[in-house]
Structure formats: C-alpha cells, structure tokens
Amino acid sequence: MRRKDKYIIKGALVGIGIIAISDILSQWSDHNKRGDEFTWDNYDGERTLKKSLIGASLGGGIGYLTNEFKRTKENKNPFRSNEYLKNVLKDEHLKADSKFYNDVLKYRKKVKERLSKKFKAGLVTSPEDAGSFHKRTAIGSNYDLDIILPFQRNYYTTLEKMYDDVFETIEESFASKAKITKQKKTIGLTFRSQYEEDIHFDIVPGREINNYDLEKKLNLYVNPNWVWQKGSSSKSNVGIDKNLMVNKPNTRRIVKLLKVYRDRNKLELPTTIIDQCVVTALSDKNYGINKSDKNNLMNSMLFIAKNLRNKRIIDLSNSNNNLSGKLRDSQKSDIADFLVKDVKRIKQEPHYLKEIFNL
C-alpha cells in the first residue's frame, strides 16, 4: 500500500474512532442529565454511524493533506536515489537472514543427494542448480530453488514416464516431511522451515534432445490443464537461461529491484518476464547500461510495459513460447499502466522512488 493511501486510511480510522466515541459519550451525557438510564435499547446507533462517516471524511482529508505536506517538504531536499536503491538491495540480500539461508543450503544438499543417488544411471550430469538462485537474482523475502534433472535421451520411452517417475521418487523420499505438488512443467517440493518462511524447490525433469553436454537443450513434459486432456512437451535451452545474467552485475541488480517492486506492489508479473525483459532492455541495441540504477530501473519498467502492451514477449530459450501468454489481456494492460504511471511520477518527484518500494 502506498504512503498516501496509508495516511488517508489511518486518518479515516482515527476520525471514525474519535467521532464514534465522542457521540457515544455525548448520548450517555444527555441521558444522564435527563435522569435516564443509558442502555442499548435507547442508544441511537444510526446517529453515531452518520457522524462517524463525517469523521471518516474529515480524518481521510487530514491524512491526505498530511501526506501532501510531507511530500512537498521532501521534494525540497536532495535525494540520493542510487544510495537508496543500494539499501533496498542490502535489506533483500539472501544472507541478511543467515540462519534461514544456511537452512536452505542444508535442504538443497539433501534433495540433490537423494535425486542423484536415485537417478545416477539415467542422468547426463548430476542434478544442476538453476533459476534465480543460480543466476544470483534471488531476493531474500521471496525465493525458491530450481533443480534440473537432465536425463539421457533414451533413458525413458516417454516424457510422461520420466515426469511420473521423478514425482513418485520425490513422494517416497519426502512425503512425510514436505508438501509435494505436480505443476505445469515442474514438481513442487515445499519443506516447513523452523523459521517463518517455507523452503520451496522446483524440480525440473528433462530429457536431452541431442547432446546435453554440448547444447544444454532439454525436452520437458507439460502437464495438461484438465484430467481428460493429454500432456504435451516443451523445449528449453537450459544453457541460455542459466547464462542469462553471466557478467551482467548491473542487470542483476535491476532484476532484483524489480522483483522487490513487484512483490511489494502485489503485481502478478512472472519472474521470467522480468529476467528476459531487463536483459533485453539494458542491451546495447535498446537502452544500454546507464551509470544510474534509477535510470536503468525506469528504462526496464518502460520496456516491460511496452512489451506487455504488444502482447508478445518471445522466450529467449524457446522462440515458440510467448511469455506474456501467462497473463490475461486485462492483466497486461493494468500492469503496463501501473509501471508507466510510476515512472512518470519518479521523473516528476525523485523522492517518489521511496513510495514505489513501500518503505
């Protein structure tokens, strides 16, 4: 929730509380003066409600004016945007909660060892780390771990058998300790941690297309949407995805900032869209890398908005996959408008950067 909304809601609630209590006390006083007993039967709740609504309006108005006063005052002072964004990333560093981070690493070791032992004969390589944890774009407040199981081309007769075998193995190994779910292309494995956050893994079984060691390409099984439908397959270039952020420290920072922004503003924007759009936005053929993280962030937001409106974002690891297909047209439009509106406000008022991160 943005600061302005917080101030208005807080003001409205305070206004309701003050007026409601004042009216109840006023009614009690009136009855007392007349020598009447003040009870629920003669209490005028409708009068209190009407006055409380007036109090809500007055309180909300005071909250709005308070925010405007604070905003005007802030805009008169210098603002170091890069220093602010640096602090946002510091707060979201994976090791900010070192105990939870170490717990995650312990679970990762257990899961990989179990999968490696079970499928050693059929795997091209040992289970591999992937996703944001591998690409170093994970944020402390919300991350999971992707583990890829690259099977030999002829090890399973069908992709469905491969997927089901991995799912059954995970169930046998961890069902008593974790929640296990079939997902679109992956298998979800969620452990209840001793800390507030759960520890979640996405296990990705895939079968090599030709030579995985050289090409890093896999065929994945895609679960059907409905039980009466048949499953399908999807190609994935694991090499492209895993190397997306290699030697791109500036890009990684912006990806992490956009994930924080997405989560704190409750935007339904898939991580894959953020990753690939930021990489493309900050490439030399588009905006390029600016010295300012604030400018890189705004350029990436505008690039995402533009592509959402075009309704087509080609997956860099699979040219047949439209990443924006995960969103409804109304979602694409709403998110694009939200992004553009925030960029305009930041350009007008640099301090507004603090509001979009809800700090």
Secondary structure as UniProt FT lines:
FT   HELIX           3..34
FT   TURN            40..42
FT   HELIX           45..75
FT   HELIX           81..91
FT   HELIX           94..97
FT   HELIX           98..119
FT   TURN            120..122
FT   STRAND          128..130
FT   HELIX           131..135
FT   TURN            140..141
FT   STRAND          145..151
FT   TURN            153..154
FT   HELIX           159..174
FT   TURN            175..177
FT   STRAND          178..182
FT   STRAND          187..191
FT   STRAND          199..208
FT   HELIX           212..215
FT   STRAND          217..222
FT   TURN            227..228
FT   STRAND          232..237
FT   HELIX           238..242
FT   TURN            243..247
FT   HELIX           249..264
FT   TURN            265..266
FT   HELIX           271..281
FT   TURN            284..287
FT   HELIX           293..310
FT   STRAND          314..315
FT   TURN            316..317
FT   STRAND          318..322
FT   HELIX           323..326
FT   HELIX           329..348
FT   TURN            350..351
FT   HELIX           352..356
FT   TURN            357..358
//
